[in-house]
Amino acid sequence: MDDRLVRVFASGDSVAGEMMRGRLEAEGITAMLKGEGEGPYRAGPVYVWVPAEDEASAREIVAAVRSGAYALDDDADVEGVPDEPAGDASSPG
């Protein structure tokens, strides 16, 4: 068994790193987030690492995310989210 980890994603945005880690984990790939985005100040680059055996699949997912393949259409019906805002958006209350 190969215990090595490989870096499959890097970003200067810690939220992007968290989201990529979440996407990989949603696809069944164990992912670890490391970098300056940890801790109370969350500034600087973050890196997502996966087991070497999952590298090819992880890179395909990263490429799909970057291409927009996981993006929702404006008309997408998201479970639990209403299609139209409640009330009239033009009135303040």
N, C-alpha and C positions, 0 to 999 in steps of 0.2 A: 504494500500500500504506500502511495506517495503522500507524504505529509506536508509537502510544500504548498505555499500560498502564492498566488500570482495576482498582480494588480491588473484590473480590467477597466478601471474608471478613475479619473482624476478631475477635480473641479475646484475652483476658487470659492464656490458657493456651498456651504455646509448643508443647506436645504436640498440642493440637487443631489448631493452625496447620499443623504438620508433617503430621498425618494428612489434613487437607483438601487440602493441596498434593499429597500422594500420591494421593488419590482422583481429583483433577482430572487428574493426569498419567496415571493408570491408564486414564482415559477419553479420552486422547489430546490433552489440553489442556496446553500449556506453562504452568507456574505458577512464580511467584517469591515467596519468603517474605521479608518485611522487617519490621523492628521491633526492639523491645527484647529479644525472645526470642533474638537472635543473641549470639554471644560466650560467654565462659566462665560468666557469671552467669545468663543466661536468665531475666530477670525483666522484667515489663512486657508491654505489648500487642504482638501480632504481626499482620501484615496479609498477605493473599494477593492477589497481583496477576496478572492474565492479559492477553494481548493484547486490544485492543478488539474485534477481529473475533470473538473467542471468548466475549465477555461473556455473551451470551444463554444459550449452552450451559452455561457455568460457573455462572451463577446458578441454572439448573435443577438442576444437580448438587448445589450447596450446599443448595438447598431440599429436595432428596430426602434428603440426608444428615441434615439437621435433622429431617425428618419421621420418620426411622427406616427409610426404604425400603431402605437397605443393611444394616440390622441382621440378624444371624444369629439364627435360632430356637434355643432351647435344645436342640432335637433335631437341629440341623443336622449333617450329616456333613462335617466339614472334613478334606480330604485331608491325610494325614500326622499327624493328631491322633487318638489312640485314643478310642473312645467311652466306655470305662470306665477309671478309674485302675488302674494295675498294683498288685496286692496289696490288702490290707485297709486302707482309709483310717483306721480307728479304732486300728490298732496303730502305734506309733512306730518301726517299723524292720523 
